Amino acid sequence: MAKAALKTDAAGPSVERRPALAGQSLSAAGVTLAVLPPAERISLRAPEASIAALSKALGVVLPQRPKTSAAKAGRTALWLGPDEWLVIDESGKDPLADCASISVLHSAVGISHRNVAISVTGPAAAVTVNAGCPQDLSLDAFPVGAASRTVLGKVEIVLLRTAADAFRVECWRSFSDYVFTFLSEAARDTAA
């Protein structure tokens, strides 16, 4: 009887989702790494005929050229392929709900908890990212607003240049420790 009473009186187990890499950052000469706050994200696929309606619903024009992005009011759309975009919302709104409100042909999948974003900023940001990314990150080849699905070391990332000396590195949560450690080592090497 005491056991039964204990079960009914005790609070049930609680689950708390902690952000990956919570609180981690690094500053080295010429570069700073920081884990960006959680954001809403969707993986969006759609044919050309649906782009105008989706752009209107999302409040940002979906880019249609390789290596491009578009941003408006805290929402960024990154071109990943002829019919594929990563949409990131940092304003607290839900892009998945915005897509669900229209009936044009598309596929929108919520990936907010799958991804983690790391900012790499400072005069040595491009050198730090290039330690594991084979892309030409010169401003001529990869200007501000350029976006690309690429690799960093052994993992796939999505890279967005947010300023002349700043990048947003998106990676899967399961690879976030590897990516942050890789960038940290590259930043320390750059500073040496």
N, CA, C and O of each residue as an XYZ file, in Angstrom:
768
protein
N       0.822     -1.191      0.000
C       0.000      0.000      0.000
C       0.868      1.258      0.000
O       0.543      2.228     -0.684
N       1.937      1.255      0.737
C       2.819      2.422      0.797
C       3.426      2.708     -0.569
O       3.572      3.864     -0.966
N       3.784      1.629     -1.294
C       4.344      1.807     -2.638
C       3.344      2.467     -3.571
O       3.707      3.374     -4.320
N       2.100      2.030     -3.540
C       1.057      2.596     -4.391
C       0.846      4.063     -4.064
O       0.687      4.879     -4.972
N       0.841      4.408     -2.805
C       0.671      5.806     -2.401
C       1.852      6.645     -2.892
O       1.678      7.788     -3.315
N       3.035      6.076     -2.833
C       4.233      6.784     -3.274
C       4.157      7.104     -4.769
O       4.545      8.190     -5.199
N       3.664      6.169     -5.538
C       3.558      6.377     -6.982
C       2.564      7.487     -7.325
O       2.811      8.279     -8.234
N       1.473      7.547     -6.622
C       0.464      8.546     -6.949
C       0.833      9.928     -6.423
O       0.412     10.934     -6.995
N       1.616      9.996     -5.337
C       1.972     11.285     -4.764
C       3.205     11.900     -5.425
O       3.348     13.122     -5.461
N       4.071     11.077     -5.934
C       5.328     11.580     -6.508
C       5.074     12.211     -7.870
O       4.241     11.747     -8.648
N       5.799     13.255     -8.128
C       5.703     13.891     -9.452
C       6.293     12.952    -10.488
O       7.281     12.266    -10.228
N       5.688     12.926    -11.650
C       6.185     12.067    -12.728
C       7.522     12.577    -13.253
O       7.923     13.709    -12.985
N       8.187     11.735    -13.989
C       9.476     12.148    -14.539
C       9.293     13.321    -15.505
O       8.275     13.432    -16.188
N      10.275     14.166    -15.543
C      10.200     15.297    -16.471
C      11.333     15.187    -17.486
O      12.409     14.658    -17.207
N      11.053     15.688    -18.628
C      12.045     15.666    -19.697
C      12.308     17.099    -20.100
O      11.377     17.870    -20.336
N      13.560     17.448    -20.176
C      13.938     18.796    -20.579
C      14.903     18.693    -21.748
O      15.952     18.057    -21.644
N      14.546     19.316    -22.852
C      15.440     19.318    -24.010
C      16.427     20.462    -23.823
O      16.046     21.629    -23.731
N      17.693     20.103    -23.769
C      18.729     21.117    -23.647
C      19.317     21.369    -25.021
O      19.558     20.427    -25.776
N      19.547     22.614    -25.348
C      20.149     22.904    -26.654
C      21.536     22.268    -26.760
O      22.303     22.255    -25.797
N      21.837     21.748    -27.928
C      23.170     21.195    -28.164
C      24.189     22.312    -28.020
O      23.947     23.441    -28.445
N      25.306     22.001    -27.434
C      26.424     22.938    -27.265
C      26.067     24.149    -26.410
O      26.719     25.188    -26.518
N      25.041     24.037    -25.561
C      24.573     25.173    -24.762
C      25.734     25.872    -24.058
O      26.525     25.249    -23.349
N      25.808     27.163    -24.272
C      26.792     27.982    -23.583
C      28.206     27.936    -24.129
O      29.078     28.640    -23.620
N      28.454     27.141    -25.134
C      29.819     27.053    -25.652
C      30.128     28.229    -26.572
O      29.293     28.661    -27.366
N      31.337     28.727    -26.441
C      31.843     29.773    -27.329
C      33.360     29.724    -27.270
O      33.934     29.081    -26.391
N      33.998     30.395    -28.192
C      35.450     30.438    -28.226
C      35.879     31.742    -28.867
O      35.324     32.162    -29.881
N      36.853     32.365    -28.278
C      37.459     33.555    -28.864
C      38.937     33.301    -29.018
O      39.618     32.947    -28.055
N      39.434     33.478    -30.217
C      40.864     33.371    -30.499
C      41.228     34.611    -31.306
O      40.348     35.357    -31.736
N      42.493     34.827    -31.508
C      42.924     36.009    -32.256
C      42.289     36.005    -33.648
O      42.567     35.123    -34.461
N      41.446     36.985    -33.914
C      40.856     37.138    -35.243
C      39.586     36.376    -35.513
O      39.008     36.521    -36.590
N      39.125     35.564    -34.570
C      37.897     34.788    -34.818
C      37.167     34.477    -33.514
O      37.775     34.217    -32.476
N      35.837     34.515    -33.610
C      34.986     34.153    -32.477
C      33.961     33.130    -32.958
O      33.357     33.290    -34.018
N      33.777     32.087    -32.169
C      32.757     31.069    -32.439
C      31.676     31.193    -31.383
O      31.981     31.363    -30.202
N      30.426     31.112    -31.785
C      29.318     31.151    -30.833
C      28.191     30.275    -31.346
O      27.910     30.234    -32.544
N      27.554     29.580    -30.426
C      26.377     28.792    -30.775
C      25.206     29.761    -30.832
O      24.949     30.497    -29.879
N      24.504     29.754    -31.947
C      23.378     30.663    -32.127
C      22.135     30.126    -31.413
O      21.996     28.916    -31.236
N      21.232     31.023    -31.004
C      20.016     30.576    -30.316
C      19.184     29.661    -31.216
O      19.298     29.715    -32.441
N      18.344     28.817    -30.601
C      17.465     27.962    -31.403
C      16.615     28.799    -32.361
O      16.251     29.936    -32.060
N      16.311     28.216    -33.509
C      15.497     28.887    -34.526
C      14.526     27.868    -35.109
O      14.723     26.660    -34.981
N      13.487     28.368    -35.743
C      12.567     27.499    -36.476
C      13.148     27.281    -37.860
O      13.618     28.227    -38.493
N      13.121     26.045    -38.335
C      13.678     25.711    -39.642
C      12.755     24.738    -40.366
O      12.115     23.883    -39.755
N      12.707     24.893    -41.685
C      12.033     23.886    -42.506
C      12.915     23.546    -43.701
O      13.675     24.377    -44.197
N      12.792     22.328    -44.136
C      13.349     21.889    -45.403
C      12.186     21.951    -46.383
O      11.167     21.286    -46.193
N      12.340     22.748    -47.424
C      11.246     23.012    -48.360
C      11.615     22.521    -49.749
O      12.700     22.813    -50.252
N      10.710     21.776    -50.367
C      10.851     21.328    -51.755
C       9.594     21.765    -52.485
O       8.483     21.630    -51.973
N       9.785     22.297    -53.705
C       8.621     22.745    -54.475
C       9.006     22.932    -55.936
O      10.152     23.261    -56.243
N       8.040     22.722    -56.847
C       8.297     22.997    -58.263
C       8.251     24.507    -58.508
O       7.769     25.275    -57.676
N       8.756     24.903    -59.651
C       8.813     26.325    -60.010
C       7.440     26.998    -59.957
O       7.332     28.163    -59.577
N       6.405     26.269    -60.335
C       5.050     26.842    -60.354
C       4.542     27.235    -58.961
O       3.607     28.028    -58.854
N       5.134     26.702    -57.912
C       4.687     26.987    -56.542
C       5.501     28.077    -55.849
O       5.133     28.520    -54.761
N       6.589     28.512    -56.455
C       7.524     29.423    -55.782
C       6.874     30.755    -55.400
O       7.080     31.233    -54.285
N       6.104     31.357    -56.289
C       5.494     32.666    -55.993
C       4.554     32.582    -54.789
O       4.608     33.433    -53.902
N       3.698     31.567    -54.755
C       2.749     31.430    -53.642
C       3.472     31.128    -52.332
O       3.101     31.653    -51.282
N       4.496     30.291    -52.389
C       5.266     29.985    -51.181
C       6.029     31.214    -50.687
O       6.100     31.465    -49.485
N       6.593     31.970    -51.614
C       7.307     33.192    -51.236
C       6.365     34.155    -50.520
O       6.730     34.760    -49.512
N       5.164     34.290    -51.045
C       4.174     35.187    -50.432
C       3.795     34.693    -49.037
O       3.724     35.484    -48.097
N       3.554     33.396    -48.902
C       3.166     32.828    -47.608
C       4.282     32.955    -46.576
O       4.022     33.208    -45.400
N       5.522     32.780    -47.020
C       6.663     32.834    -46.103
C       7.122     34.259    -45.811
O       7.815     34.496    -44.822
N       6.743     35.203    -46.660
C       7.155     36.586    -46.450
C       8.582     36.871    -46.870
O       9.144     37.902    -46.501
N       9.171     35.973    -47.634
C      10.526     36.153    -48.163
C      10.568     35.489    -49.542
O      10.071     34.376    -49.716
N      11.158     36.171    -50.507
C      11.227     35.638    -51.867
C      12.219     34.476    -51.900
O      13.394     34.645    -51.574
N      11.743     33.307    -52.291
C      12.622     32.146    -52.392
C      13.618     32.361    -53.523
O      13.212     32.557    -54.669
N      14.930     32.328    -53.221
C      15.925     32.542    -54.268
C      15.896     31.402    -55.282
O      15.578     30.262    -54.941
N      16.233     31.725    -56.536
C      16.174     30.719    -57.592
C      17.500     30.511    -58.305
O      17.552     29.842    -59.336
N      18.569     31.078    -57.765
C      19.890     30.897    -58.361
C      20.818     30.181    -57.381
O      20.691     30.363    -56.170
N      21.740     29.378    -57.881
C      22.695     28.679    -57.007
C      23.464     29.653    -56.121
O      23.762     30.781    -56.514
N      23.775     29.186    -54.920
C      24.586     29.919    -53.937
C      23.975     31.242    -53.504
O      24.711     32.173    -53.178
N      22.637     31.355    -53.490
C      22.018     32.609    -53.085
C      21.083     32.397    -51.893
O      20.666     31.280    -51.585
N      20.777     33.506    -51.247
C      19.828     33.499    -50.140
C      19.040     34.795    -50.191
O      19.400     35.730    -50.906
N      17.973     34.835    -49.433
C      17.166     36.051    -49.305
C      16.711     36.124    -47.854
O      16.423     35.103    -47.230
N      16.648     37.348    -47.323
C      16.252     37.517    -45.927
C      15.284     38.680    -45.788
O      15.389     39.685    -46.491
N      14.342     38.525    -44.868
C      13.396     39.593    -44.573
C      12.754     39.316    -43.217
O      12.258     38.218    -42.964
N      12.771     40.320    -42.354
C      12.073     40.280    -41.061
C      12.420     39.046    -40.222
O      11.531     38.407    -39.660
N      13.698     38.716    -40.139
C      14.118     37.600    -39.302
C      13.974     36.231    -39.921
O      14.188     35.222    -39.250
N      13.616     36.178    -41.191
C      13.461     34.912    -41.894
C      14.431     34.891    -43.072
O      14.525     35.862    -43.822
N      15.150     33.780    -43.231
C      16.121     33.643    -44.308
C      15.817     32.375    -45.100
O      15.569     31.318    -44.519
N      15.837     32.484    -46.420
C      15.657     31.334    -47.308
C      16.961     31.117    -48.059
O      17.470     32.041    -48.694
N      17.501     29.921    -47.994
C      18.759     29.575    -48.646
C      18.489     28.591    -49.771
O      17.844     27.564    -49.557
N      18.981     28.898    -50.981
C      18.828     28.006    -52.131
C      19.784     26.840    -51.947
O      20.987     27.043    -51.786
N      19.255     25.611    -51.970
C      20.099     24.419    -51.858
C      20.093     23.581    -53.127
O      20.956     22.722    -53.308
N      19.138     23.820    -53.997
C      19.025     23.065    -55.237
C      17.908     23.657    -56.060
O      17.206     24.549    -55.586
N      17.720     23.186    -57.291
C      16.711     23.765    -58.187
C      15.299     23.773    -57.608
O      14.483     24.605    -58.003
N      14.999     22.875    -56.691
C      13.660     22.842    -56.101
C      13.738     22.675    -54.583
O      12.821     22.129    -53.970
N      14.843     23.149    -53.970
C      15.054     22.893    -52.540
C      15.612     24.120    -51.826
O      16.519     24.791    -52.318
N      15.035     24.396    -50.634
C      15.471     25.527    -49.820
C      15.527     25.116    -48.359
O      14.804     24.221    -47.922
N      16.394     25.779    -47.614
C      16.383     25.735    -46.163
C      15.839     27.086    -45.726
O      16.396     28.124    -46.082
N      14.766     27.081    -44.963
C      14.168     28.320    -44.473
C      14.398     28.376    -42.962
O      14.019     27.461    -42.230
N      15.021     29.460    -42.510
C      15.358     29.646    -41.093
C      14.611     30.869    -40.596
O      14.691     31.940    -41.196
N      13.881     30.710    -39.495
C      13.162     31.838    -38.904
C      13.711     32.088    -37.503
O      13.632     31.223    -36.631
N      14.267     33.277    -37.299
C      14.817     33.661    -36.000
C      13.914     34.659    -35.277
O      14.303     35.219    -34.252
N      12.718     34.881    -35.805
C      11.814     35.864    -35.211
C      10.746     35.231    -34.323
O       9.904     35.935    -33.765
N      10.776     33.910    -34.192
C       9.793     33.235    -33.351
C       8.537     32.808    -34.081
O       7.610     32.286    -33.462
N       8.492     33.021    -35.389
C       7.323     32.600    -36.165
C       7.569     31.201    -36.729
O       8.702     30.720    -36.756
N       6.510     30.569    -37.171
C       6.578     29.181    -37.627
C       6.424     29.086    -39.150
O       5.307     29.190    -39.657
N       7.519     28.890    -39.885
C       7.406     28.783    -41.346
C       6.631     27.548    -41.794
O       6.039     27.549    -42.873
N       6.629     26.502    -40.982
C       5.874     25.303    -41.331
C       4.375     25.610    -41.360
O       3.663     25.155    -42.255
N       3.907     26.372    -40.393
C       2.497     26.768    -40.357
C       2.167     27.676    -41.541
O       1.084     27.577    -42.117
N       3.092     28.555    -41.902
C       2.866     29.428    -43.057
C       2.718     28.614    -44.337
O       1.879     28.933    -45.180
N       3.520     27.574    -44.489
C       3.416     26.719    -45.679
C       2.138     25.888    -45.660
O       1.556     25.615    -46.710
N       1.703     25.488    -44.474
C       0.490     24.672    -44.362
C      -0.761     25.459    -44.733
O      -1.807     24.876    -45.019
N      -0.649     26.788    -44.728
C      -1.825     27.618    -45.021
C      -2.127     27.746    -46.510
O      -3.138     28.341    -46.883
N      -1.270     27.199    -47.362
C      -1.513     27.304    -48.808
C      -1.612     25.917    -49.427
O      -1.138     24.932    -48.860
N      -2.237     25.856    -50.602
C      -2.498     24.545    -51.197
C      -1.659     24.241    -52.432
O      -1.898     23.224    -53.084
N      -0.689     25.076    -52.778
C       0.145     24.761    -53.942
C       1.015     23.546    -53.620
O       1.275     23.242    -52.456
N       1.457     22.860    -54.673
C       2.273     21.666    -54.512
C       3.612     22.010    -53.855
O       4.369     22.835    -54.367
N       3.894     21.371    -52.722
C       5.174     21.560    -52.030
C       5.308     20.508    -50.936
O       4.341     19.839    -50.571
N       6.509     20.380    -50.431
C       6.781     19.538    -49.276
C       7.573     20.388    -48.294
O       8.646     20.891    -48.628
N       7.052     20.547    -47.090
C       7.726     21.308    -46.040
C       7.844     20.411    -44.815
O       6.850     19.882    -44.317
N       9.065     20.252    -44.342
C       9.327     19.382    -43.201
C      10.028     20.201    -42.120
O      11.031     20.863    -42.386
N       9.496     20.152    -40.905
C      10.118     20.860    -39.790
C      11.410     20.174    -39.367
O      11.414     18.978    -39.074
N      12.496     20.921    -39.335
C      13.794     20.359    -38.940
C      14.442     21.213    -37.840
O      15.664     21.220    -37.689
N      13.619     21.924    -37.085
C      14.139     22.841    -36.073
C      15.022     22.151    -35.046
O      16.058     22.696    -34.666
N      14.637     20.968    -34.587
C      15.412     20.280    -33.559
C      16.549     19.451    -34.145
O      17.395     18.954    -33.402
N      16.579     19.298    -35.443
C      17.651     18.531    -36.083
C      18.913     19.356    -36.228
O      20.017     18.825    -36.100
N      18.768     20.650    -36.494
C      19.914     21.494    -36.806
C      20.391     22.326    -35.632
O      19.635     22.650    -34.716
N      21.670     22.659    -35.691
C      22.315     23.586    -34.765
C      23.076     24.577    -35.632
O      23.623     24.210    -36.671
N      23.108     25.840    -35.200
C      23.844     26.859    -35.958
C      24.970     27.421    -35.111
O      24.816     27.676    -33.917
N      26.105     27.606    -35.766
C      27.297     28.166    -35.133
C      27.725     29.372    -35.952
O      27.834     29.288    -37.175
N      27.968     30.492    -35.286
C      28.489     31.659    -36.007
C      30.006     31.664    -35.905
O      30.586     31.344    -34.867
N      30.621     32.034    -37.001
C      32.074     32.174    -37.077
C      32.308     33.594    -37.561
O      32.001     33.916    -38.708
N      32.851     34.451    -36.694
C      33.010     35.866    -37.027
C      34.422     36.348    -36.761
O      35.153     35.783    -35.948
N      34.785     37.401    -37.465
C      36.083     38.028    -37.270
C      36.918     37.992    -38.531
O      36.562     37.310    -39.491
N      38.029     38.721    -38.541
C      38.880     38.801    -39.735
C      39.415     37.445    -40.202
O      39.735     37.282    -41.380
N      39.514     36.477    -39.297
C      40.022     35.155    -39.667
C      38.898     34.128    -39.840
O      39.161     32.926    -39.844
N      37.658     34.585    -39.981
C      36.517     33.665    -40.102
C      36.638     32.773    -41.342
O      36.460     31.559    -41.246
N      36.936     33.355    -42.489
C      37.017     32.560    -43.724
C      38.144     31.533    -43.648
O      37.979     30.397    -44.091
N      39.283     31.925    -43.091
C      40.410     30.996    -42.953
C      40.034     29.853    -42.015
O      40.395     28.702    -42.259
N      39.315     30.169    -40.949
C      38.888     29.149    -39.993
C      37.958     28.138    -40.664
O      38.152     26.931    -40.519
N      36.954     28.619    -41.393
C      36.024     27.709    -42.076
C      36.762     26.929    -43.162
O      36.521     25.735    -43.341
N      37.659     27.596    -43.885
C      38.397     26.929    -44.964
C      39.344     25.840    -44.471
O      39.854     25.063    -45.278
N      39.589     25.768    -43.178
C      40.433     24.691    -42.650
C      39.807     23.325    -42.920
O      40.509     22.315    -42.966
N      38.477     23.295    -43.100
C      37.818     22.025    -43.363
C      36.823     22.061    -44.495
O      36.184     21.054    -44.799
N      36.686     23.221    -45.126
C      35.711     23.382    -46.206
C      36.452     23.713    -47.498
O      37.195     24.694    -47.539
N      36.270     22.924    -48.548
C      37.038     23.115    -49.775
C      36.586     24.273    -50.660
O      37.236     24.552    -51.668
N      35.501     24.951    -50.319
C      34.998     26.027    -51.182
C      35.908     27.245    -51.148
O      36.568     27.513    -50.143
N      35.936     27.968    -52.241
C      36.623     29.256    -52.299
C      35.746     30.257    -51.551
O      34.656     30.593    -52.014
N      36.212     30.733    -50.403
C      35.426     31.640    -49.579
C      35.875     33.093    -49.720
O      35.575     33.925    -48.864
N      36.596     33.396    -50.802
C      36.926     34.795    -51.052
C      35.621     35.544    -51.306
O      34.635     34.952    -51.746
N      35.618     36.837    -51.028
C      34.394     37.624    -51.222
C      33.934     37.634    -52.669
O      32.736     37.742    -52.930
N      34.859     37.524    -53.615
C      34.472     37.485    -55.030
C      33.709     36.209    -55.365
O      32.723     36.249    -56.101
N      34.159     35.082    -54.830
C      33.533     33.793    -55.140
C      32.354     33.463    -54.229
O      31.423     32.769    -54.639
N      32.396     33.961    -52.993
C      31.370     33.648    -52.001
C      31.006     34.941    -51.277
O      31.411     35.152    -50.134
N      30.235     35.808    -51.948
C      29.920     37.133    -51.377
C      28.920     37.054    -50.222
O      28.362     35.995    -49.935
N      28.711     38.179    -49.577
C      27.714     38.253    -48.504
C      26.364     37.806    -49.072
O      25.946     38.273    -50.132
N      25.694     36.911    -48.371
C      24.421     36.345    -48.816
C      24.575     35.024    -49.544
O      23.581     34.348    -49.810
N      25.804     34.642    -49.874
C      26.023     33.360    -50.544
C      25.711     32.219    -49.579
O      26.000     32.306    -48.386
N      25.122     31.159    -50.103
C      24.764     29.997    -49.298
C      25.056     28.737    -50.083
O      24.910     28.705    -51.305
N      25.467     27.700    -49.376
C      25.822     26.469    -50.061
C      25.754     25.280    -49.111
O      26.091     25.380    -47.931
N      25.307     24.150    -49.659
C      25.452     22.887    -48.931
C      26.852     22.390    -49.298
O      27.183     22.272    -50.478
N      27.660     22.104    -48.299
C      29.041     21.725    -48.535
C      29.498     20.795    -47.405
O      28.665     20.225    -46.700
N      30.789     20.642    -47.233
C      31.316     19.810    -46.156
C      32.279     20.622    -45.298
O      32.887     21.594    -45.749
N      32.394     20.195    -44.064
C      33.403     20.701    -43.144
C      34.022     19.467    -42.516
O      33.373     18.764    -41.741
N      35.266     19.207    -42.847
C      35.889     17.966    -42.388
C      35.136     16.781    -42.953
O      35.107     16.570    -44.166
N      34.528     16.011    -42.071
C      33.829     14.785    -42.481
C      32.309     14.914    -42.537
O      31.620     13.932    -42.813
N      31.777     16.109    -42.281
C      30.323     16.220    -42.192
C      29.756     17.240    -43.177
O      30.436     18.170    -43.609
N      28.488     17.029    -43.514
C      27.774     17.972    -44.371
C      27.323     19.155    -43.529
O      26.848     18.994    -42.404
N      27.480     20.348    -44.096
C      26.988     21.570    -43.452
C      26.260     22.400    -44.501
O      26.371     22.147    -45.701
N      25.524     23.384    -44.035
C      25.008     24.426    -44.901
C      25.698     25.697    -44.424
O      25.653     26.038    -43.242
N      26.329     26.383    -45.350
C      27.141     27.559    -45.031
C      26.490     28.803    -45.622
O      26.119     28.824    -46.796
N      26.356     29.840    -44.797
C      25.793     31.115    -45.225
C      26.752     32.216    -44.818
O      27.140     32.303    -43.653
N      27.138     33.054    -45.762
C      27.973     34.217    -45.427
C      27.020     35.343    -45.042
O      26.230     35.805    -45.865
N      27.099     35.784    -43.784
C      26.192     36.805    -43.269
C      26.800     38.213    -43.305
O      26.074     39.203    -43.227
N      28.116     38.300    -43.422
C      28.826     39.576    -43.533
C      30.185     39.276    -44.143
O      30.551     38.112    -44.307
N      30.931     40.312    -44.477
C      32.244     40.105    -45.094
C      33.133     39.221    -44.225
O      33.952     38.456    -44.735
N      32.967     39.333    -42.914
C      33.801     38.552    -41.997
C      32.969     37.667    -41.067
O      33.348     37.448    -39.916
N      31.837     37.156    -41.562
C      30.966     36.342    -40.710
C      30.246     35.254    -41.501
O      29.802     35.472    -42.629
N      30.141     34.084    -40.884
C      29.469     32.936    -41.484
C      28.519     32.312    -40.476
O      28.744     32.374    -39.268
N      27.453     31.710    -40.991
C      26.550     30.873    -40.208
C      26.774     29.458    -40.710
O      26.616     29.187    -41.901
N      27.140     28.554    -39.809
C      27.365     27.151    -40.140
C      26.198     26.358    -39.549
O      26.044     26.296    -38.329
N      25.383     25.758    -40.404
C      24.266     24.913    -39.981
C      24.704     23.459    -40.110
O      25.214     23.045    -41.151
N      24.501     22.691    -39.046
C      24.825     21.263    -39.105
C      23.786     20.479    -38.323
O      23.018     21.048    -37.547
N      23.767     19.187    -38.530
C      22.861     18.335    -37.783
C      23.303     18.306    -36.327
O      24.497     18.324    -36.026
N      22.339     18.262    -35.442
C      22.598     18.242    -34.001
C      23.581     17.129    -33.633
O      24.460     17.334    -32.795
N      23.442     15.968    -34.244
C      24.309     14.833    -33.898
C      25.764     15.073    -34.297
O      26.662     14.410    -33.778
N      26.004     16.008    -35.210
C      27.373     16.327    -35.621
C      27.878     17.632    -35.010
O      29.011     18.035    -35.274
N      27.059     18.296    -34.199
C      27.404     19.639    -33.727
C      28.662     19.674    -32.865
O      29.437     20.626    -32.954
N      28.878     18.660    -32.037
C      30.092     18.643    -31.218
C      31.335     18.534    -32.100
O      32.331     19.218    -31.867
N      31.268     17.676    -33.105
C      32.381     17.532    -34.044
C      32.651     18.856    -34.762
O      33.800     19.289    -34.853
N      31.597     19.497    -35.272
C      31.754     20.741    -36.021
C      32.330     21.841    -35.131
O      33.246     22.556    -35.538
N      31.793     21.975    -33.913
C      32.301     23.020    -33.022
C      33.756     22.755    -32.649
O      34.569     23.680    -32.633
N      34.090     21.503    -32.349
C      35.474     21.157    -32.009
C      36.394     21.399    -33.195
O      37.492     21.929    -33.025
N      35.966     21.020    -34.390
C      36.770     21.233    -35.597
C      37.040     22.722    -35.792
O      38.181     23.127    -36.015
N      35.986     23.535    -35.708
C      36.148     24.977    -35.879
C      37.001     25.579    -34.764
O      37.776     26.503    -35.014
N      36.873     25.074    -33.546
C      37.681     25.558    -32.427
C      39.171     25.296    -32.667
O      40.011     26.169    -32.448
N      39.480     24.091    -33.116
C      40.885     23.763    -33.412
C      41.410     24.620    -34.560
O      42.547     25.090    -34.519
N      40.583     24.820    -35.581
C      40.989     25.650    -36.718
C      41.218     27.089    -36.264
O      42.165     27.738    -36.707
N      40.352     27.591    -35.379
C      40.493     28.962    -34.872
C      41.788     29.101    -34.071
O      42.501     30.098    -34.197
N      42.084     28.098    -33.250
C      43.332     28.151    -32.472
C      44.548     28.077    -33.391
O      45.538     28.770    -33.159
N      44.485     27.251    -34.422
C      45.593     27.175    -35.386
C      45.776     28.496    -36.124
O      46.903     28.931    -36.359
N      44.676     29.124    -36.485
C      44.717     30.401    -37.192
C      45.352     31.468    -36.308
O      46.104     32.316    -36.788
N      45.046     31.419    -35.019
C      45.556     32.406    -34.070
C      47.038     32.197    -33.764
O      47.729     33.131    -33.358
N      47.520     30.980    -33.957
C      48.922     30.674    -33.596
C      49.930     31.298    -34.544
O      51.136     31.126    -34.363
